[in-house]
Amino acid sequence: MISKLAYVHPDAKLGANVTVEPFACIAGDVVIGDGCWIGPGAVIHDGARIGKGCKIHTAASIACLPQDLKFAGEVTTAEIGDYNDIREYVTISRGTASRGKTVVGDHNLIMAYVHIAHDDVVGNHCVIANRVSLAGEVEVGDWCVIGGHVAVHQWVRIGAHAMVQGGALVGKDIPPYVIVRNDTLRFAGINKIGLSRRGFTPQRIGEIHDACRILFQSGLNYLAGCEEVERQIPQSDDRDALLQFIRSSQRGIIKPYAADAEKA
């Protein structure tokens, strides 16, 4: 159902059973999949590619122009996957010449006032809480939880299954599986509850814990810690994902655990 009070450009491609509520605005270079709901006052700009079953709530803005002084009007996209719940006043910019597209995967909950900037890549099954701001070219892995009012610096990577406490200012890469403190941006343990909920066995969780204990609590620098993990922890996809993430970091990794963070 398309409300008579909404504007839908004749060139826009809408799938079956799409609902467009009053005062929504949909531009011409737009594709929206089956079963989507576009809420009152939402704006879907040129370059939006939205999968099926998504809910775009009141006054959200999808594929808006990048907030980047280098942007020169190039044709780019914002690609949103399936079954995302994008809440009120969320802004998702389209890409720039850097990557050409901003990407949000499937089954994400993106809460009110979140900003996802140009060329970001957000995985699947993430929860991004109210007023989180992701700067340009940030990468967020699958199953991440980012607490409210977190600000993430440009080019930062957040690994899969990580949890960031609300209010953190994130300027370094966050490895997979870990919890990060909001006051000192230090390792605060592994995301044991989240991993358990996602079907990780106690053995997998134990091996991840042992690897992180070496990396973040042994006093070794991270490169030496990676070598020690390879010596002590059996090879697995989880272990290798953690080590590859750390070794490929360009911005540096969060600080290790400290019993007295104020003194560290």
C-alpha positions in Angstrom: 0.0 0.0 0.0 1.4 3.4 -1.0 -0.2 6.4 0.8 -1.6 9.2 -1.4 0.4 11.5 0.9 3.7 9.9 0.0 6.0 10.7 -2.9 7.3 7.8 -5.0 9.3 8.7 -8.1 8.0 6.8 -11.1 11.4 5.3 -11.8 11.7 3.7 -8.3 11.5 -0.1 -8.3 9.3 -1.4 -5.4 8.8 -5.1 -4.8 5.6 -6.8 -3.8 3.7 -5.9 -0.7 5.7 -2.7 0.1 4.0 -0.2 2.4 4.8 3.4 2.1 3.4 5.6 4.8 2.3 9.3 4.5 5.0 11.9 3.8 7.7 9.4 3.0 9.8 10.3 -0.1 11.3 7.8 -2.4 13.7 9.0 -5.2 14.0 7.5 -8.7 17.3 5.5 -8.5 16.0 3.3 -5.7 15.3 -0.5 -5.4 13.2 -1.7 -2.5 12.6 -5.4 -1.9 9.4 -7.3 -1.2 7.6 -6.8 2.1 9.3 -3.6 3.2 7.7 -1.0 5.4 8.7 2.6 4.8 7.5 4.8 7.7 6.1 8.3 7.8 8.5 10.9 6.7 11.3 8.5 5.8 13.5 9.6 2.9 15.0 7.1 0.5 17.5 8.9 -1.7 19.0 8.0 -5.1 21.4 5.0 -4.7 19.4 3.1 -2.1 19.3 -0.7 -2.6 17.1 -2.2 0.1 16.5 -5.9 0.5 13.3 -7.6 1.5 11.4 -7.4 4.8 13.1 -4.2 6.1 11.4 -1.7 8.3 12.5 1.9 7.8 11.0 4.0 10.6 10.0 7.6 10.9 12.3 10.3 9.4 15.2 7.9 8.7 17.3 8.9 5.7 18.8 6.2 3.5 21.5 6.8 0.9 21.9 10.4 1.8 24.8 12.3 0.4 28.2 11.6 2.1 29.5 14.1 4.6 32.9 14.0 3.0 34.6 17.0 1.4 36.2 14.8 -1.2 32.8 13.6 -2.5 32.4 15.0 -6.0 29.0 13.8 -6.9 30.1 10.3 -8.2 27.4 7.7 -8.6 27.5 5.4 -5.6 25.1 3.3 -3.5 23.9 2.4 0.0 23.2 -1.3 0.0 20.9 -2.6 2.8 20.3 -6.3 3.2 17.2 -8.2 4.3 15.1 -8.0 7.4 16.8 -4.9 9.0 15.0 -2.8 11.5 16.2 0.8 11.0 14.7 3.0 13.6 13.8 6.7 13.9 16.1 9.4 12.5 18.8 6.9 11.4 21.1 8.3 8.7 22.9 6.0 6.3 25.1 7.7 3.7 25.9 6.3 0.4 29.5 5.6 -0.6 32.2 7.7 -2.2 34.9 7.0 -4.8 36.9 5.2 -2.1 34.7 2.1 -2.0 31.7 3.1 -4.1 29.1 1.8 -1.6 28.0 1.7 2.0 26.9 -1.8 3.0 24.6 -3.0 5.8 24.0 -6.7 6.0 21.0 -8.7 7.1 19.0 -9.0 10.4 20.4 -5.9 12.0 18.7 -3.7 14.6 19.9 -0.1 14.1 18.4 2.1 16.9 17.3 5.7 16.8 19.7 8.5 15.7 22.5 6.2 14.6 24.7 7.5 11.9 26.4 5.1 9.4 28.8 7.1 7.3 30.1 6.7 3.7 31.8 3.5 2.7 31.1 1.7 6.0 30.5 -2.0 6.1 28.2 -3.4 8.8 27.8 -7.2 8.9 24.8 -9.3 9.9 22.9 -9.7 13.2 24.3 -6.6 14.8 22.7 -4.4 17.4 23.8 -0.8 17.2 22.2 1.2 20.0 20.9 4.8 20.1 23.1 7.6 18.9 26.0 5.6 17.8 28.1 7.4 15.2 30.3 5.4 12.8 32.7 7.6 10.8 33.6 6.8 7.2 35.1 3.5 6.1 34.5 1.7 9.4 34.0 -2.1 9.3 31.8 -3.9 11.8 31.7 -7.7 11.8 28.8 -10.0 12.3 26.9 -10.3 15.7 28.5 -7.1 17.1 26.8 -5.2 19.9 27.6 -1.5 20.1 26.3 0.4 23.1 24.6 3.8 23.0 26.5 7.0 22.3 29.6 5.2 21.1 31.7 7.2 18.6 33.9 5.2 16.2 36.8 6.9 14.4 37.3 6.6 10.6 38.9 3.4 9.3 38.4 1.5 12.6 37.5 -2.2 12.4 35.3 -4.0 15.0 35.6 -7.7 14.9 32.8 -10.2 14.8 31.0 -11.0 18.2 32.6 -8.0 19.9 30.7 -5.9 22.4 31.5 -2.2 23.0 30.2 -0.6 26.2 28.1 2.5 25.8 29.8 5.9 25.6 33.1 4.6 24.4 35.3 6.7 22.1 36.8 4.1 19.7 40.0 5.0 17.9 41.7 1.6 17.7 40.7 -1.7 16.2 38.6 -4.1 18.4 39.4 -7.8 17.9 36.7 -10.4 17.5 35.0 -12.0 20.6 36.0 -9.4 23.2 34.3 -6.9 25.4 35.7 -3.3 25.5 35.5 -1.0 28.5 34.0 2.5 27.8 36.3 4.4 30.1 39.8 3.3 29.0 39.1 1.4 25.8 40.8 -1.6 27.3 40.1 -5.3 27.0 37.6 -6.3 29.6 37.1 -10.0 28.9 35.6 -12.1 26.1 31.9 -11.8 25.2 31.2 -15.2 26.8 27.4 -14.7 27.2 27.0 -13.6 23.6 29.1 -16.4 22.2 27.1 -19.0 24.2 23.8 -17.5 23.0 25.1 -17.9 19.4 25.8 -21.6 19.8 29.5 -21.6 20.6 30.4 -24.7 22.6 32.1 -24.5 26.0 35.3 -25.9 24.3 35.3 -23.1 21.6 34.7 -20.4 24.2 37.4 -21.9 26.4 39.9 -21.8 23.6 39.0 -18.2 22.7 39.4 -17.3 26.4 42.8 -18.9 26.6 44.0 -17.1 23.4 42.7 -13.8 24.7 44.4 -14.4 28.1 47.7 -14.7 26.3 47.1 -11.7 24.0 45.7 -9.3 26.5 46.8 -10.4 30.0 50.3 -11.9 29.6 52.3 -8.7 29.2 53.5 -9.7 25.8 53.3 -7.3 22.9 50.6 -8.3 20.4 52.9 -9.7 17.7 54.8 -11.8 20.3 51.4 -12.7 21.8 50.2 -14.0 18.4 53.2 -16.3 18.2 52.6 -17.6 21.7 48.9 -18.3 20.9 50.0 -20.3 17.9 52.3 -22.4 20.1 49.8 -23.0 22.9 46.3 -22.9 21.4 45.1 -25.6 18.9 44.5 -24.4 15.4 40.9 -23.4 14.7 38.9 -20.9 12.6 38.3 -18.9 15.8 42.0 -18.7 16.7 43.0 -17.9 13.1 40.4 -15.2 12.8 41.6 -13.5 16.0 45.3 -13.7 14.9 44.6 -12.5 11.4 42.6 -9.5 12.7 45.4 -8.4 15.0 48.2 -8.9 12.5 46.3 -7.0 9.8 45.5 -4.0 11.9 46.4 -0.6 10.5 45.2 1.6 13.3 46.5 -0.5 16.2 44.6 -2.6 18.7 42.8 -1.6 21.9 44.8 -1.6 25.1 45.4 -4.8 27.1 43.7 -5.6 30.3 44.9 -3.7 33.4 43.8 -4.6 37.0 44.1 -0.9 37.8 43.2 0.9 34.6 43.7 4.3 36.2 47.3 3.5 37.0 48.0 1.7 33.7 
